[in-house]
Amino acid sequence: MPLVACPVCEKQISKRAHTCPGCGEPDPLNHLAKSKFVSFVFWTIILVGAAYIAWFYLVPMLVEMLRHK
């Protein structure tokens, strides 16, 4: 397992550590921040894709249905 220095106390910790065993720093390598960013990007792509589908496929279908009534 690769080791890196804790940004607070400079002790060597695992890259997978969620807290520093030396100083107790929570999330010393920003695992949670990276996870939140990836989640934000994922949901943004999903919403943009849904908006694209709605605008270019569903709205024209609705307009066409309303014209024929």
Backbone hydrogen bonds in HBPLUS format (Angstrom, degrees):
<---DONOR---> <-ACCEPTOR-->    atom                        ^
c    i                          cat <-CA-CA->   ^        H-A-AA   ^      H-
h    n   atom  resd res      DA  || num        DHA   H-A  angle D-A-AA Bond
n    s   type  num  typ     dist DA aas  dist angle  dist       angle   num
A0015-LYS N   A0002-PRO O   3.21 MM  13  6.18 141.1  2.37 168.0 161.7     1
A0004-VAL N   A0013-ILE O   2.81 MM   9  5.49 160.0  1.85 160.0 164.6     2
A0013-ILE N   A0004-VAL O   2.75 MM   9  5.49 165.2  1.77 162.2 165.2     3
A0006-CYS N   A0011-LYS O   2.83 MM   5  5.44 153.5  1.90 147.0 154.8     4
A0010-GLU N   A0006-CYS O   2.92 MM   4  4.59 139.6  2.09 127.2 134.8     5
A0017-ALA N   A0014-SER O   3.21 MM   3  5.26 166.6  2.23 105.5 109.4     6
A0027-ASP N   A0018-HIS O   2.72 MM   9  4.78 154.8  1.78 152.1 145.7     7
A0020-CYS N   A0025-GLU O   3.04 MM   5  5.16 150.5  2.13 132.1 141.3     8
A0024-GLY N   A0020-CYS O   2.79 MM   4  4.74 136.1  1.98 129.1 140.7     9
A0030-ASN N   A0027-ASP O   3.24 MM   3  5.27 167.1  2.26 113.2 113.4    10
A0034-LYS N   A0030-ASN O   3.02 MM   4  6.20 160.2  2.06 149.3 154.2    11
A0035-SER N   A0031-HIS O   2.95 MM   4  6.13 156.0  2.01 145.4 152.6    12
A0036-LYS N   A0032-LEU O   2.89 MM   4  6.09 156.6  1.94 148.8 154.7    13
A0037-PHE N   A0033-ALA O   3.02 MM   4  6.20 155.8  2.08 144.2 150.6    14
A0038-VAL N   A0034-LYS O   2.98 MM   4  6.22 164.3  2.00 152.8 156.3    15
A0039-SER N   A0035-SER O   2.98 MM   4  6.13 158.9  2.03 146.4 152.7    16
A0040-PHE N   A0036-LYS O   2.87 MM   4  6.05 154.3  1.93 146.5 153.7    17
A0041-VAL N   A0037-PHE O   2.93 MM   4  6.20 162.2  1.96 154.0 158.0    18
A0042-PHE N   A0038-VAL O   2.94 MM   4  6.10 163.1  1.97 149.6 154.6    19
A0043-TRP N   A0039-SER O   3.01 MM   4  6.21 171.9  2.01 154.9 156.0    20
A0044-THR N   A0040-PHE O   2.95 MM   4  6.04 148.4  2.05 144.8 154.1    21
A0045-ILE N   A0041-VAL O   3.01 MM   4  6.22 159.5  2.05 151.8 156.2    22
A0046-ILE N   A0042-PHE O   3.04 MM   4  6.35 157.2  2.09 148.2 154.9    23
A0047-LEU N   A0043-TRP O   2.94 MM   4  6.10 163.1  1.97 146.5 150.6    24
A0048-VAL N   A0044-THR O   2.92 MM   4  6.08 161.7  1.95 150.9 156.1    25
A0049-GLY N   A0045-ILE O   2.93 MM   4  6.04 158.6  1.98 146.7 152.9    26
A0050-ALA N   A0046-ILE O   2.94 MM   4  6.18 155.2  2.00 147.5 154.4    27
A0051-ALA N   A0047-LEU O   2.90 MM   4  6.09 157.9  1.95 147.9 154.0    28
A0052-TYR N   A0048-VAL O   2.92 MM   4  6.11 155.3  1.98 146.9 153.8    29
A0053-ILE N   A0049-GLY O   3.01 MM   4  6.23 165.3  2.03 150.3 153.5    30
A0054-ALA N   A0050-ALA O   2.92 MM   4  6.08 163.5  1.95 148.8 153.9    31
A0055-TRP N   A0051-ALA O   2.88 MM   4  5.99 165.4  1.90 151.3 155.2    32
A0056-PHE N   A0052-TYR O   2.97 MM   4  6.03 172.1  1.97 156.7 159.0    33
A0057-TYR N   A0053-ILE O   2.92 MM   4  5.47 141.3  2.07 142.9 149.8    34
A0058-LEU N   A0053-ILE O   3.38 MM   5  6.82 153.0  2.46 142.1 149.2    35
A0059-VAL N   A0054-ALA O   2.94 MM   5  6.15 154.7  2.01 173.2 175.9    36
A0062-LEU N   A0058-LEU O   2.94 MM   4  6.22 157.8  1.99 154.2 160.0    37
A0063-VAL N   A0059-VAL O   2.94 MM   4  6.15 162.6  1.97 158.0 162.6    38
A0064-GLU N   A0060-PRO O   2.95 MM   4  6.07 159.9  1.99 145.1 150.6    39
A0065-MET N   A0061-MET O   2.95 MM   4  6.17 153.6  2.02 145.6 153.0    40
A0066-LEU N   A0062-LEU O   2.97 MM   4  6.18 155.8  2.03 149.2 155.3    41
A0067-ARG N   A0063-VAL O   3.01 MM   4  6.24 142.5  2.16 144.9 154.9    42
A0068-HIS N   A0064-GLU O   3.35 MM   4  6.55 146.9  2.47 143.8 150.3    43
